[in-house]
Amino acid sequence: MRGARGLLNWSQSELSKRTGISTTSIGNIEAGNTQARESTLRVIRQAFENAGIEFIGYEGMRKRADYITKLSGSDGFSDFLDDVYYTSKANGTKENPTKVFLSNVVHSNWEKWMGPEKWKNHTERMTKDKDVMDVRIITKEGDNHFPASEYSQYRWFAEDVFNEQSFYSYHDRLAFLNFSNDTVEILIIKQMDFAEGYRTLFEAAWKHGTIVPSERLAKAS
């Protein structure tokens, strides 16, 4: 654990935030004063792996430069949004905010797989740190459900070009989200060139291929 934290430059407090395990417990585990439960170790290992640590054998580890992470289900979706928040917060400033761009979003899917409490907590933390993020979301024309409006800008894709395969780009990561009735599958590619390439396309679509909801609603009225 100490070695993995060192590779990521994480404090015990940072690991605690990402796992929900107290700093006291983390300190005791690292010092060998506590025999951690297997479920606790799985949570810790997942946090490290999500951040790019690869464990080799029983004692080895290394930090991957480019890697792919696969997540699924409610817990996976929660881990994904944790990564979005912590990565965006860590790499953004007021002068140069992290670009967090989402397209083909249906928020009811997101709320379903997060659950009301986790969704509320995510919205609150994103709002708290909105000054270091440039969040933009593209939904479907006519969808007036904007639950992230406290920290995000919204625009619409015309209905005939919209589909529910969501794309999510933040810092050096590009994620693909596939929702079904039974689960959600998330594929995260950590590769800056891919992430920036998507953001270039997103900004072109944002400028030339989207509808500003307020303008459409103003015309309708």
N, C-alpha and C positions, 0 to 999 in steps of 0.2 A: 504493500500500500504506500509506504513512504517513497519507494522508488518510482511508482507510477505518478504520485503527486509531484515528485521532483521533475519528471519529464514534462508535465503539463504546467509546472509552476503554480500549482494549487496549494493553498493553505488547507489546514484541517477544516476551517470555517467554510471554504468554498466547496469542499467535498460534502460537508454537512448540508449545504444549501441544495446541492444537486441530488442528494439521496434521501433527505428527510431524516437522516440519522444524526443524533446529537454529537457535537464536537467532543464531549466527554467520552461517549461510547467509542468514537473513532480513535481517540487517544489511547483508551484502554486496550482496544484491539491491537493497535500498532505496537504498544508496549508489551503485549503478551499477558496483560493482567486479566483479560476476558477471553473466553472461548466463544467466538461469535457463532450464531446459528447459521446453518447453511443458507437459509433464505436471506439473511442479512448480507452474507458474502456475495450472493448472486446480485443483489441490488448494487453493491459497491462495484463489483466487476462490470456490470452493465453500464454504469456511469462512466467508468474508465474506457470501456470499449467504444461507447458512443462518442467519446472525445478523441478517439484515434489511437488508443493504446492496444497493442497486440500482445497477448500473453503467449510465451513460448515455453512449453514443458512446465515444470513445477516452479522454477525460480526466474526464468528469463522474461524479458519484456522489451518492447521497442515501440517507438512512435511511428505510425504509418504516415507517409507524406500524402499519398492519394489513396483513398479507400472507399469502399461501398458498405453502407449499413442497411440492413433490412429490419423493419419493425412491423408489428401487426397488433390488431386488437386494441382494446381500451388502454391497457398499460403501455403498449407501444406508442399509441397516439399521444398519451400524456408525456412519455419520454421525449418524443419528437418536439412537442411544443416547449418543453423544458430546454431542449437544445437550441431552439429558435431564440428563446428569450435570452439565455445566458450568452450565447455566441454573439447575438446582435448587441447586447448591452456591453460586452467586453471589448468590442471592436468599433464602437461608434463614439463620436463626440458631438457636441453641439455644432462645432464648425464643420465636421465631416461625418454626418450621421450614417449609420449602416443602412444600406438600401434593402428593404424587406418587401419583395414584390410577389404577389399572389395572383394567379389567374384561374378562371373557371371554378369559382368558389360557390358552394351552396352551404350556407352557414348552419342549416339544420343538421347536416352531416357532422359538422365539427362539434356542435353542441351535444349531439347524440353520443358520440364516442368519448367525449370528455366528461359528460355528466355536469349537472348544474353547479356544483361546488367548485370543481376544478376549473370549469370554464370561467366562473366568477373570479377566482384567484388569478387566472391567467390574464383576464381583461384588466384587473386592477394593477398587476405588476407591469404590464405593457404600457398602461396609461401613465404610471408613475415615472417611467423612464422614456417617455415618448420623445423627449428632446434630443435623444441620441440615436433615434431611428427615423427613417423615412419610409413609412409603411403605406403601401398602395394596394388596393384590392379591386379586382375586376369580377363582377358577378353578372348575372343574366338580366337582360333588359326587362324591366317591370318588377324586378325583385327589390322591394323597398325595405328589406330586413337588413339593417346596418348595425349589428351589435358591437362592432369594433370602431364605431365612429368617433369615440373619445380619443383614439390615437391613430386613426387611419383615414386616408382619403379613399373615396369610392368612385368607380365608374362602371359602366355596363358594356358588355358585348351584346351585339344584336342577337336575337334569339336563334337565328339560322346559323350562326358560327360558334355558338356556345355548346360545350359539352361538359360532363361532370368529372372528367379526368383532370384533377387539379395539379398545378405546378406551383412550386414555392421556392423562392431563391432568397438566400440571406448570407452575407459575407462570402465565404468560399464554398458554400454548399448549394446544391441544386437538388430539390426533392420532388418526387412523383408520388401522388396519392391516388389510390384507387379504392373507392367506397363501394360496398355491396350491402345487402341486407344483413349478412352474417358477420362481416368483419370489415376492417380497413387495413389495407396494405400500404406500407410506406417504404420507398427506396430512396436513400440519401446518398448522393455522390459528392464527396469532398474533393473538389478540383476547381481552382479559381477560374481557369479559362472557361470551363463549361458554365459556371455561375455567371460570369461577366457576359458571356455570349448570350445567355438567356435574357439578362437584364437589358442588353442593347435592343433585342427584339421587343421586349416588354415596353420599353420607353417609346419605341416607334409606334407600337400599337396604342399605347396610352395617348400619344399625341394625335395620331391620325385615324385610329380605327375603333375608338370607343365613344360612348355617349355619356355626357355629363348628366346625371340624374336630375339635378336641380333645373337644368335648362329644359329638359323634356317635360318635367312636371309643370314648369312655368308656362310652356306652350299649351299644354293640355288644359290648364285653368283659364 
